[in-house]
Amino acid sequence: MAGANEWLQTLGVRHPIFAAPMAGGPSTPELVAAVSDAGGLGFLGVGYLSPDDTRAAIRRVRALTDAPFGVNVFIPEEPTGDASRSVTAMKAWLREWVDDPAVADEIDGVDPRFPALAEFEAQMDVILEERVPILSFTFGCPGADTIGRWKAAGACVIGTATTPEEAVALEQAGCDAVIAQGYEAGGHRGSFLPMDETRLIGTMALVPQVVDRVSIPVIAAGGIMDGRGIVACMALGAVAVQMGTSFLVTHESGAHPAYKRAVMEWRDRGTALTRSFSGRHARGIRNAFMEAVGRAELDVPPYPLQNTLTQPIRRRAAVTGDAERMSLWAGQGYPMAKPMPAADMVRELVAQMERVKSLLC
């Protein structure tokens, strides 16, 4: 589109609209390709994929489009202290809470562990071998040597920050750009520096602070659902926006049908930050499981241990279509989500941006 900034042009992206990586199913290769073909930037979330599945997903995107696309990875969590007591207590509570003996037995057999660093390194080898043009990451900040190796392989490297301090750390580590993820954003928060979780910063306050603190391009994320939000973020200095919830109910999204129905029908439930499903703070639509864990006041095991413990419940919920027991990640703007083909969504967002800008001139 007219007015696309130079940085986007170097990436081969026409519109300042990134489809956020939604790991665990929603970000299908079809969704990634559709957004990129329409002139935005589709992102493949591979945080839960094996190296082989990562390669297959990348190649599927390439079979669907010649346009640039991105891949997002989770930086491995490092164990801090002994979580065995919280794991034992949570496992016992989950067994009592579920009403299906088979699921209870499955929970009993779960042995959650932190992933081996070798698995992540094998996944990264695949991504670099496949010459993915744009690589983003969340949950941490690798060292400058690691980021330098990724860049030397030809990738544009983008980190995720939830505070100005994190954005500065990412720039100093060598990132080419930074995603400023506001409090409103759906899914997992990308925090990696110690912080008081009562000090959460909204997108409209975070973006200009990050823009003023770093010299690399800033992508705004969190609560952006239409052209008005895009124009507002760009007025604050962002070069693009990253939108997840807007693409969650598109036709190409791999979100479970019950998940999509919840987004469309549970408009008044609102969202909350929770550690109940994964052990890491993430924003999702309030449901029975989230509320039950909150009431229990348990010491929730850290990510990814809690994520492993709750897998049997989420798998059963997918079989039965029970959205009350699914992780319904969504941002605060989810009541504005509209089902349509992803390419149509990009075109509608661009048209909305132009209308907003015409009113401001």
N, C-alpha and C positions, 0 to 999 in steps of 0.2 A: 504494500500500500504506500501511497505518497506519505512521506514523513518518517518512514522506517529509518532507524538510526544506523550509523555506520557499523557498529558492532554486530547488529543483527545481519547486516548485509554480508559481513565477513563469514558468518555462519551459513549463509544461503537461506535465511529465514525472512519471509516477506512481512509477516504480521507479528506484533509484540505479544503473542499469546502462546504460552507454553501449557500443555496438558500435563498436570502434575503426575509423577509416577505413583501409582496406587498398587503397591505390591499385594500379593495374595489373591489375585484374580481380576480386579476391575481393569487394569491396564493391559488389555490384550494386544497382540501385534496388530490386529485389525483396527483398534482404536488409535494406536500410535501412528500407523500408516495413514489413516484418514485425516488426522489433524495435520500431519506434516504435508500431505498432498494438498491440503486446503491452504497452505501457506503459513501455518503455525509451526510449533515444534512439539512433536509427540515424544513422550518419555516412557520408556519401558522400565517398570519396577521389578528388579530381579532379586530383591533382598531375601526372598525365601526359596529361590531356585538353586538347584545343584549346578555345577559347572556345565554338565551336558545339556541340561534343560535351558540354561542361559544361552548356550550356543544355538540351540534349536530355535529359541524365541528371536534372537537377533537375526538369524537367517530367514525366519518367516517374515519379519518386518521388511528385510531387503527384497524378498520375493514380491512384496506388495507395493513397494514404493522405491523410487530413486531419490526421494527427497531426504534431506538431513533429518536425523532423529537422535534422541539421547537415551542413555542407559543410566539408571540410578542404583547405587549399591548402599548397603548398610555397613558402616564401619563396625567391626566386631567389638562387643562389650567386654571389658576386662573384669574378672571377678574381684569384688571388694568384700573381704570378710567371708565368714561361713554362713551360708543361707540354708543349711540343712534343717534347722529347727523350723523356719518359716515354711519350707517346702513340706515338711511332715504335717504341720498344722493345717496348711491350705489343702493338702491332699485329703486329709480327714474330713474337713468341712465340705469340700466338693463332693466327696462320696455320699455324704449325708444329704446334700442339697439336691442332687439329681434324683429323678423319680424313675430311672431306668436301670435295672440291675446290671445289664450288659455294659452300659456306659460307666457305671460305678466300678465294675471289674477292670475296665480299660484304664480308668484313672489310676486304680491301684497298681497297675503294671507299669505306669509311666516312670521313667528314671531321667528327669530333666538334667541336662548338663549344658555348660557353656560350649559353644562351637569351637572346634579346633581352628587355629589361625591358618593352618595349611589349607583348609577348605576354602576360606576366603581368598587366599593367594592363588589357588587353582582357578577360582572363578575370575579373578582379575586377569590371570594369564589368558583365559578365553576371551575376555572383553578386549584386551590389547591385541591379541592375535586377529580378532575380527575387525580391527581398525575402526572401532566405534568412534564417530566424529565428536560426540559430546558426552562427557561423563560427569554425572553429579553424584554427590554422596551426602549422607546424613548420619547422625549419631556420633560424630567425632571429627577430629582434625588430624589426618595423617601428617607425618613429618615432611619437611621440605624435600628430602631425598626421594621419598615415595611419590609425592606429587610431581616432582621433576621427572621421574621415570615415566609416569603416565603421560605427561606432556610431550616427552621425547618420542613417545609412540604415536603422537599425532592427535591426541585428544585435547579438546578444550575442557578444562576442569573447573567445575562449579561446586562450591561448598554451601552448606546450609547453616544459617545463624539465626538465633532468636534474641540476641542482644547486640548492641554496638561492639562490645568487647569481643564477642565471638567473631563478628565480621572482621575486625582488625586482625585477630589471630589467623583467620583463613587467608587474608591478604598476605600476611607476613610469611605464611607457609607456601605461598606461590600460586594460589588459586587465580584463575583468569576472571572469575566473576563470583558473586555471592547472592544467594537467595535469602532475603530478609523475611523470615516466617513469623507473622504476627500471631497473637494470642487467639484470634478467631479461627485459625486454620483447622481443618479437619485432619484426622489421622494423628500419627505420632509427631511429637515435638522433636525438633532436631537439636535440642540443647546438648552441649558437651562441656561447658565450663560450669563449675559450681555456682549455684544461684539460689536465691530465696524464691520459691515458686509463687509467693504472693506478689512478686515484682514482675509479673508477666506484662509484656508490652504489646499493645494493639498495633495493627498494621499501619494505621495512619500516623501513629507516633513513632514507630520503629523505622520506617523507610527513610524519612528525612534525616534522622540521626545517623543511620548507617551511611547514607549518601555523603553526609558531611565528614564522616570519619575515614572513609576509604576512597581510593582513586580508581578502583576497578568497577565495572558495571554492576548495578544492583537490580535484581529481579524481585518484585514484590509478591508476597504470597499471604493468603489468609483473608477470607471473607469477601473475596472479589467474585461477583456473580454476573456482572453485565458490563456494558460499555461505559457506564458512568463510573464504575469502580476502576476500570482500566485507565480512563482519562485522569481520574483523581490521582492514581498512583504515579502516573507519568508526570503529572504536574509537580509532584513531590520529588522528582528526580530519578525515578525508576526507569530503566530502559525497556522493561517488559514486565509482564505479570505471569505468575504460575497459578493455574486454576485447576483444582481437583474435583470439588463437589459439583461444579457445573457440568463436568463430563461424566459424572458417576451414573447418570440415568440415560446417557446416550445409547443409541441402538447397539453400538459396537462394544460398549462396556461389558466386561465379564462379571459384573456384580450379580450375585444371586437374585433371582426374581423377587424373593421375599424381601431382600435388602432394598431393591428398587421400589417396591410397594411401600415400604416403611418411609423412605425418603419422600414419596409423593403423598402419602396418607397421614403420616404422623406429624403434621405441620406444627402442632401446638405443643409437642413434647419438649422441644428445645434440646440443647446439647450440653454436655458436661465433659470436663477433663477427668479421666479415670485411669487407674493403673490395673483395674480389675481383670482385664482380658490378657494383657501382655506383660505387666510388670513395669511398663514405661508409660509416662503420661501421654495420653492420646485423647483427642476430642471425638466424641461420637454421640449419636442420638440416644437419649436415655431409654433404657429398657430394663426388663425384670432382673437380668443377671447383674448388670451394673449396680442397680439399686440394692440388690441382696448383698453383694460383697461390701458395699458401703455401709450398710446397716450392721454387718458382722464385725466391723472394726478390726479386721485381721491385719497382721503384718504380711503384706503382699510380697512374695518373693520377687527378686529383680528380674528384668528382661535378660535373656529370653526364657528363664526358667518358668515363670508364670504362663508365658505363651504356650509352652509345651504342656503344662498341666491342664490348660483349658481346651486344648485341641480336641479331645474326645467329645466335649460338650458342643463345640462349634461344628464338628463333623456331623454329629447327630442332628443338630439344628438345620444343617444344610439338607439332610435327607428328608426331614419332616417339614421343612419350610417354616421353622419357628424363629421369627425375627427377634423374639424376646431373649433369645440365647445366642444371637450372633453379635459379632463386633461390627456395629453399624457406623463406621468412621464417616464423619461428615462435618463440615464447617458450620459456623453460626448462620451463614446465609442459605442453608439448605432449603428453606421453604420457597426459595426463588428458582429452584432447579426445574428444568423443563425437558421432557423426553423428546429427542429428535436425533437424526443422524449427526455424527460428530462434525462432518464437513459443513452441514447446515448451521451448526452451532458456531463454528468459526466465522462463517459468513455473516450470521446475525450479529455477532459481537463486533465485527468490523463495521457494519452498518450503524450500529448503535454508537460506536465511537465517533463516527463521522457526524452523526446528528448532534451529539453532545458538543463536539468542537465547533460546529456551525453556530450553535446557540451562544457560545462563549466569544465568538469573534465580533 
